[in-house]
Amino acid sequence: MTTGEEIQAELEAVAQATAERNALAGRAALARDLVDRRAKEQDAAARGLAAADAALSALDGMTWTRLRTSFTGRRTEELLSARTAQATASSALAAAQDRSTMARSEVARLEDQLALMGNLEERNERALEARATWLASTDPVVAAALAELTDQIGAAHEMLREVGEAAAAAAEADRWLTAAEDKLSSASSWSTYDTFFGGGMISSVIKHDRMDDASSLIRRADLALGRLTAELGDVGLPPIGGVEVSDMTRTLDIWMDNIFSDLSSMKAIARAQERVTLALRSVEGVVGALDARGRETRQALDRLAARRTELIGG
């Protein structure tokens, strides 16, 4: 580094990298805490599934529970209830496992990024020594102005990087939400047929296949929205709520067709559609806000770069 331009460029790069490292370190600490919470949630979900499996086994096998319910005439009702509880617990465990895996992956990703950044303190010290040497023969007022510009330019570049990450997270959330919306629309159509036009076992199975697909997509969308919320915090924008829908599971109407369970499925699908639609609108609003923030930051960088050139060139 022999010229003022080269020294300034290095200092700006170090300032941006330092801001990025500080943000990453904070997010890594939060991510580690989240891993612990997700692990506890997964353990609780696993215990819930084990209990549901045991309850179902007690009704299916030759046990006192089966004999008791058989004598009282309630075995069919309790068996259906146990099957529903087992399906719900299985879905809850799958969601907890997805969230736990995502949390661990995020910690590994952040730690890898931190490791690649190297010793920024030593790099900054070398750049400062070079600038001190170069400014030794210049006006101290110029030196102070350049130091202030360095901080401002580094912060602006970091903001652009964060905006880009938030935009990528928004695109991912939009992709999963749109896919879930399509599956829910199909499930709604089959549910209407199943309820009002004499659908049987085949239509009920198709409907629940669509609901299962939608549930999986909604879980993925929920994880993507969680990541988006974290990214939005880095750029100073408000968070977006999740769309996890706990009742999008197989219900009794696949085992025993009746108007009440059919209507229950229709209501569950409608609730999920409403939440997905609201989430999509929120993501669209976020995309617009991120575009505006990016334009503002790039304009600020242009002004800062012009001022830097003026100071160093003058």
Secondary structure, DSSP 8 states (H G I E B T S, - for coil): --SHHHHHHHHHHHHHHHHHHHHHHHHHHHHHHHHHHHHHHHHHHHHHHHHHHHHHHHHHSSSHHHHHHHHHT-HHHHHHHHHHHHHHHHHHHHHHHHHHHHHHHHHHHHHHHHHTT--HHHHHHHHHHHHHHHHTTS-HHHHHHHHHHHHHHHHHHHHHHHHHHHHHHHHHHHHHHHHHHHHHHHHHHHHHHHHHS---HHHHHHHHHHHHHHHHHHHHHHHHHHHHHHHHHHTT---------TT-S--GGGTS--HHHHHHHHHHHHHHHHHHHHHHHHHHHHHHHHHHHHHHHHHHHHHHHHHHHHHHH-
